[in-house]
Amino acid sequence: MSAGVGIERVATLDPAMLAHCDFSFDPQRSVYPFDSAFAVPRSGRMIAVARIGGRVSGYIACLADGESADVRRVEIDRPHRDQGLGRRLLDEARDWAYSVGLQALRLETLADNPAAGRFFERYGFTPIGQGDVLHWRMPLPV
């Protein structure tokens, strides 16, 4: 991974921080829309950004939900994929979830995004169920 990479927890996201990013997974589709809920502080949530040279190149947003952390978004700017940013952001989410006493991480992916599924499986998530939306779960150490 290149020098100048940092992971930082933030209370909110500002759309301007992400305006230069391309989070699409399919070049034929439009860019993933910004979720305005991330612009408002919320308890029980963790947002972390990955910066390369000071510029945001990805983010993760998680929400404590019962005994698990629901990973709502993991987004990496297309030119910065395959550099370990997703793994580092998931590490941050795992550390946060563990520190607040949660027992697992869980998330969803679209079935038509197989690259995401392969990434989450390599990280340690197990798929639960099938369909257009895939559900994934990874227990945390006790």
N, C-alpha and C positions, 0 to 999 in steps of 0.2 A: 504494500500500500504506500502511496506517496506521502511525502513529508507534509506537515501542516494540516493533518487530519485530526479533528477533535469531535467528541460527542459531548453535547451540553443539554441538560434538562432546562426546559423553558415552561412558563406558566401558560402561555398561549402561542398561537401561530398568527402571523399577519400575512395576508395574501401577497403582499409586496415581497416578503422574504422568499416566496416560492415562484414568483412571476417568471423567472428565467428558466425554471425547471420543466423538463418533459418527463412526466411520470407514466406515459402510456406504455402498455405492454404489447400492443398490437399497432404497428404503424398505420394500419387502415382505420383505426378508431380515433376518436377525439381524445384530447388530454383529460385525464381524470379530474373531475371538478373539485374545487376547494370546498371543504365542509366548514361552513361558518360557525358551527358549534365549537370548533377548535380556537376561535378568536376570543372566546369568553372563558375566564378562569372557572375551574370546577374542582370541587374536592373529590378525592378518590380517583383522580386521573393523573397520568404521567405522560408528558410529551417530551421527546428528546429529538434534537436535530443533529445531523452530521454536517460538519463544515469542512470544506477543503479550501485552504488558503483564506479562511474567514467567510467564505460564501456558502450558504446552505446548499447541500447537495442531496439531502434526503431527510426523512423524519419518520418517527414511529409515535403512535398515539395509542394508549392503553387505558382501560377503565376497570377498576375493581368491580367485580360482579359476583357477589356471593363468595365462594371460596376460590374463585379463579380470577385471573386478569384476562379480560377480553381485549385482544389486540385488534383495534379498530382499523388501523392503517399502518402499513409499512410501505413507504414510497422512496424510491431511489431515482435520481435524475439519470436518464438514459445514458449519457456519456460517462457516468461514473459507476455503472454497474460492473459486477465481477471484480471489484476491488476490495471486497470485505466489509463494505459499509452496512449492508443488511445484517450480517452476522454481528457486527459491533452494536447496532441498534437493538437487535434481539437480546444481546448480552445485557444491555442497559435495562430493557424491559424485564428480563428474568431477574436481575439483581434487585430492581425496584419491587417486583411482585414478592420475591422472597423476603425482602426487608419489612414489608407490611403484613406478612403472615399468610399470604395466599398460597394455595397448594398446586396450582397449575396455570399454564398459559393456554389460551385457546384462541382460535381464529377461523375465518372463513376465506376461501378462495373461489373464484369462478372456475368451473371445470374447463373452460376454454382458455385457461392460462396455465398450461402444464409446466412452464418454467418455474412459476411460483410454487407449485406443488412439489416439484423436485427439490427446490431450495429448502422448503420447510421440512420435508422428509429428511434431508441430509442433516438439518439442524437438530432433529430429534422428535419432531412432531409425528403423531400417528393419525392417519385419516380415519374419520368416523362417518360411515354412511357414504352414499353415492348420490349422484344427481347433477343438476346444473350448478349447484352451490355445494362445495365440499367443506366439511367441518373437520378441523384438526385440533388435537389436544396434546400437550406435553406436560407430564407431571413434574413438579419441582421437588428437589431433595428435601427430606424432612429433617 
